């Protein structure tokens, strides 16, 4: 199997920093690491399994309604995840609120189904979906780590910046909590990536 | 097979939708018990937080155990249900199970006499705090909350609100503890009459005992919350008045007084006298707990006072 299938989406073709997909949710759910991890995992499951399922039935799908069929499959997985979170991780489900439901509209998922799953076998499609979800999740986790550390002084809700820092005059950066800072951070990540990977730079 | 024919397309879509719907229905049914438990726990926490309890879960303790523990300790079986006249019609379990959405639609339709009003009574170190719900339509979906009132029936101890789908960062801020903290210490009374808490666009003047700041950028949600609180607390006014001892016509002594003159035995529970009609709210708060109808004026002072009070 071509290693590029799972290597590319993680760095060279990262859905967030290179394809610039799924920006909305990566700004919205990265205030805390816990929410970002759940979101990353949810998106991985949805991209992976909906790609696999669509790939399984790809030869039977009537071409004229293929987008609708894809949407139904994606929506099913998203609702399943939403239901499971409500039952087993209610607080996380509340803090992610509408964004779990909005996974449906995450361009990465429909993008990968259209571009990959419709023309490939189920197993490569599953791997492609999982890898794209992982690439997205990775950016989410990096963003959330920076934002939670500097915005609230915590990691996974645990205080990591010692009290003595605050006593010495350190203040949490309130801007980190707000979405604009997430956009700036995404920009910084894109900048770093492009300076490493010269072929992405526009002439 | 021709996958592009109309028949194939329609049949395919129908089968796909039916299968997906079946899977979702099955999962939703099998998880609903667990989900409802979470919702109930959330509700208990929201009620407790209005009274200033359970905001922080101590480390090392599960949220579910902690909230249930607090609930049993402070609220337990003390809650009850009122009708629109302020009369008790139900017990604690019913109070918790009342669906605010359907009660609110009764309110909207004006079917006040059928409405059921839950009151959650929270006991903190011997001090009684009554917690009243509110419910209304926000911008995108329902908003609801609880207002905790001290035993004088006019000082707000705290309030909590939640919402289904208000915009995060704008209307959603009603669920933010720093917005809710504004309600503590506000008065539900102005110039001797009931006044709900106003949510004031542009900010409440400092020292305003009846108003709090609205949320910038969330005018509709702020207004909706204002209406929700006012309309629901208004429903509880017969009960407030009963507790405060302001006798309304048709309630308690208001009706009874005419009959009292020949009906009084002078032995009615020893303490039940007309003094309370003269603003002694506290005495009444204790007294009205017994059934006082028709027996209010063994002291014989009822006549004059009663009429005055009725006019309030």
Interface residues (C-beta under 8 A of the other chain):
Chain A: X28 X59 X60 X61 X62 X63 X64 X65 X68 X69 X72 X73 X75 X76 X79 X80 X83 X84 X86 X87 X88 X90 X91 X94 X97 X98
Chain B: X3 X4 X8 X9 X12 X13 X16 X17 X20 X23 X24 X27 X28 X31 X34 X35 X38 X39 X41 X42 X63 X165 X168 X172
